[in-house]
Amino acid sequence: MAWTFAPEFDAAARAALNAGKPVVYCAPPAAWAVRPLLERLGETDATAPGTLILVPERLLAVDLVGEASGVPGLQPARVATSSERTGQLLQSGRIRTLVGTPSTALRLLGRSALQPSMFGRVVVCWPESYAAADAAADLEALLGEVRAQRIVVTGSLVDAGDFLERYAHRAPAVMAAAPPEQPGPAVRYAIVAPNAVVRAVESALDRLQPASALVWDPVRERPQGWIGLNAAEATAVSASIPSDPVALAIATDLPSAGALAALRAAGTDVLILVRPSQLTYLKTLARAVTPLSVTSEADRARDWQERLRDAVRQRIEARGCEENLLALAPLFEEFDPALVAAALMDVTGGPAKAAPTATDVPLWAHLHLNVGRRDGVRAGDVVGATLNAAGLPKEHVGRVDIRENFTLVEVRAESAESARRGLVGVTLKGRQLTARFDRK
């Protein structure tokens, strides 16, 4: 069965893009689905101001920069950070396309590193997700400052209705891939970061042991045929799907409704690898979604290492740490600075050289959810939502304390971050969840 994705930009949409007027692009929250829009934006005169792309989470920003890398008219493209380096590149004109979250862009604007005049258009991707990510206020503030052409990418015209009314009133819409009227049959899913896709596919094949499998991979830069199965070959496909049914069809990113229908026709069982913010959309495609754990102890160690790097990165971006440099300067003359940094982790009681096990960290973390008794929430509802959010085993969810206006739920420390991300945006008793760590 052939699979193509070439949305049509009609005359009204093309005219609005060229005239600098608002345009709406309806597509699932996946970077590959925005590629046709990026290619259209890349046709703009190279002397025109650049493009600011806003996304609800950093993982999608990384994905989008990867897609933009194949569009010469959008280069140089960069993921936004609040570091001084990003500000210097902006000021020197070495960033034409900046992709990031509203909060990061707002911090750059507050430091005058980002000037509203730098961008001729702002692409707001999936605004229906910003409330769940606690970023709606930052988005509103940013759009009040950067007055440029507004292009809205949304997974659902209905869910983003209020936002479209304010910022893209009566704008022409490109229906690249709309959600189905009714969800289809059940699928499996696993929440996976972009850099863990290959490991996740290998783990899924090992766990399920299908007699035959295929992998649908919309990422153009990733080489085809990168995965195999001992019992039977797993065929990697991009533009077409084999007509002979297989036991398991795996999508390495969130599919559109059309792509999912093709996968269902090609595979008896379907597994979708998604980012945390994509799970809500996936639930509009399937009547039931069943989590599959594809992580191992090695994966958890790598996740811990990535969290450590993020913590250090945030500390450096938040403050320069120049005072500490003065104290450490003599050591840099004797040893490699990287070794000094590693030794400091031991001296200050930081993580040990080996990746931590469950006994090295607090056993439980507490998540604070924005639903409570007034919403009619029961403990079983919370446990079920938490288990489904990240594909956790039952023993990783502990006590549930339901208060009047909020709920506290215990989650094993090594699974807490994936549970928090997975819960954000999930609808429970008619309310979209927000989830944060309860520090008390």
C-alpha positions, -999 to 999 in steps of 0.1 A, spaced: 0 0 0 15 33 -11 19 61 15 25 97 5 22 130 24 19 159 1 -7 184 14 -21 209 -11 -16 246 -5 -46 261 -24 -46 296 -40 -59 313 -8 -32 298 14 -4 306 -10 -16 342 -14 -19 346 24 17 332 29 31 355 3 12 386 16 23 380 52 -12 372 65 -22 345 89 -24 309 78 -36 277 96 -19 244 89 -37 213 103 -13 184 111 -5 160 139 21 171 165 50 156 147 79 173 130 78 152 99 42 164 93 53 200 92 80 194 67 58 205 37 51 238 55 88 244 62 96 238 25 70 263 15 83 289 40 119 282 27 108 296 -7 107 332 8 131 358 -3 164 353 16 166 390 24 133 389 44 133 387 82 137 352 97 113 328 113 105 321 150 89 287 156 73 280 190 67 245 203 53 231 235 83 210 245 120 209 237 120 174 222 97 187 194 121 217 189 150 193 183 128 173 158 118 204 139 153 217 136 162 184 121 134 188 95 144 224 88 180 213 81 169 200 47 154 234 37 181 258 25 158 288 28 155 284 66 192 280 73 209 285 97 183 269 120 189 264 158 172 252 189 166 281 212 183 281 246 186 309 271 224 308 269 246 337 260 257 318 229 222 319 214 220 356 221 253 363 204 243 342 173 210 361 171 227 395 174 252 386 147 225 375 123 237 339 122 203 324 131 176 326 104 152 301 120 149 299 158 129 270 173 120 267 210 95 270 237 77 303 245 94 305 279 129 303 264 121 329 237 106 352 263 138 350 284 159 359 254 135 388 247 138 400 283 176 401 280 173 420 247 191 391 230 161 386 208 146 416 190 111 415 176 123 430 143 145 399 137 115 378 127 90 384 99 68 355 109 60 335 140 49 298 136 29 287 167 29 249 167 0 231 184 -13 258 207 -39 234 221 -10 218 241 3 250 258 -22 251 286 -12 215 297 25 225 295 19 256 317 32 278 288 0 296 277 8 328 296 44 329 282 29 324 247 4 352 251 31 376 264 55 367 235 29 372 208 21 406 223 57 416 217 66 400 184 41 414 159 48 395 127 29 372 103 13 344 123 11 308 111 -7 284 134 0 247 132 -27 227 150 -37 191 154 -74 200 156 -92 231 144 -118 225 172 -94 222 201 -75 253 190 -107 273 182 -103 300 208 -66 306 199 -74 307 161 -102 332 168 -78 356 185 -47 352 163 -58 337 129 -94 349 125 -108 336 92 -74 326 80 -72 300 52 -65 265 64 -43 239 48 -58 205 59 -25 185 58 -38 158 81 -69 162 102 -78 138 131 -104 112 123 -141 117 131 -140 85 152 -110 67 168 -100 35 152 -89 1 166 -65 -2 196 -28 2 193 3 -2 215 25 28 223 57 36 241 70 71 251 105 74 237 130 103 232 143 110 197 178 97 205 164 64 219 143 54 189 166 27 176 170 11 211 133 12 216 126 -6 183 152 -33 192 137 -37 227 101 -40 213 112 -67 188 129 -86 216 99 -83 239 72 -92 214 91 -116 192 69 -112 161 73 -136 133 77 -107 109 78 -69 113 81 -37 94 93 -3 106 77 29 93 102 57 97 93 92 85 127 107 94 145 113 61 180 116 75 179 82 93 192 54 70 167 28 60 173 -8 69 189 2 103 171 -25 122 169 -63 120 153 -92 139 169 -125 146 138 -147 141 128 -129 109 139 -97 91 122 -65 101 117 -44 69 122 -7 72 100 14 49 94 50 42 74 58 11 56 25 7 43 -3 29 45 -39 17 12 -55 6 19 -88 25 7 -85 61 33 -87 89 29 -96 126 40 -62 139 41 -28 124 61 -2 142 59 36 137 90 55 150 70 87 153 34 98 157 15 89 124 -13 108 108 -47 91 106 -40 80 71 -6 66 79 -20 47 109 -47 32 87 -20 20 63 0 5 92 -31 -13 105 -37 -27 71 -1 -39 69 3 -53 104 -17 -75 127 -3 -56 157 7 -19 157 32 -1 180 36 37 180 67 54 195 57 89 207 70 119 225 53 128 258 32 157 243 20 134 215 1 110 236 -31 131 238 -33 132 200 -26 95 197 -57 89 218 -78 106 191 -65 81 166 -73 49 185 -101 38 208 -77 22 232 -39 27 236 -20 1 256 15 10 270 45 -12 262 76 -8 283 107 -6 261 132 6 286 159 -14 303 183 -7 332 208 6 306 182 30 292 174 43 327 211 49 333 213 68 300 182 88 310 198 96 344 229 108 326 208 130 303 190 145 333 224 152 349 236 170 318 204 190 317 208 201 353 243 212 347 233 230 315 205 248 333 228 259 361 253 273 336 226 292 317 210 305 349 242 320 362 278 323 349 294 306 379 324 329 374 332 330 411 337 292 411 360 295 381 384 317 401 387 291 428 392 263 404 416 280 380 448 266 396 435 231 392 429 237 355 466 242 351 474 208 366 445 187 352 421 185 324 390 207 333 367 177 325 385 156 351 381 185 376 344 187 369 340 149 374 360 150 407 338 178 420 308 155 418 324 132 443 337 160 465 304 177 468 284 145 474 271 144 438 264 113 418 290 85 419 309 75 388 286 45 382 250 50 371 227 49 402 204 20 410 170 23 427 188 21 461 209 51 454 180 76 451 149 82 471 124 53 465 94 75 459 87 109 443 54 127 447 35 141 417 10 170 422 -20 168 399 -46 196 394 -77 174 400 -93 165 433 -125 154 451 -144 183 436 -138 168 402 -151 134 412 -117 117 409 -111 83 425 -79 66 434 -84 40 407 -88 68 381 -54 83 391 -36 50 392 -49 40 358 -40 73 343 -5 72 358 2 36 346 -10 44 311 9 77 309 43 61 308 37 24 305 47 17 341 45 -16 359 19 -15 387 45 -17 415 59 17 404 27 36 415 22 39 453 -2 58 476 -27 82 461 -38 111 484 -69 129 470 -75 164 484 -103 188 476 -85 207 448 -55 185 440 -41 150 442 -7 137 453 4 104 438 36 84 447 57 72 418 90 52 419 118 78 416 133 62 384 99 64 366 87 98 380 99 120 352 84 98 324 51 96 344 50 134 349 56 141 312 30 114 302 3 128 325 6 163 312 -23 169 288 -42 137 297 -80 143 302 -93 130 335 -129 136 345 -132 162 319 -101 182 329 -67 184 312 -41 174 337 -11 194 347 16 175 367 45 187 387 68 174 414 56 181 449 87 194 467 71 191 502 
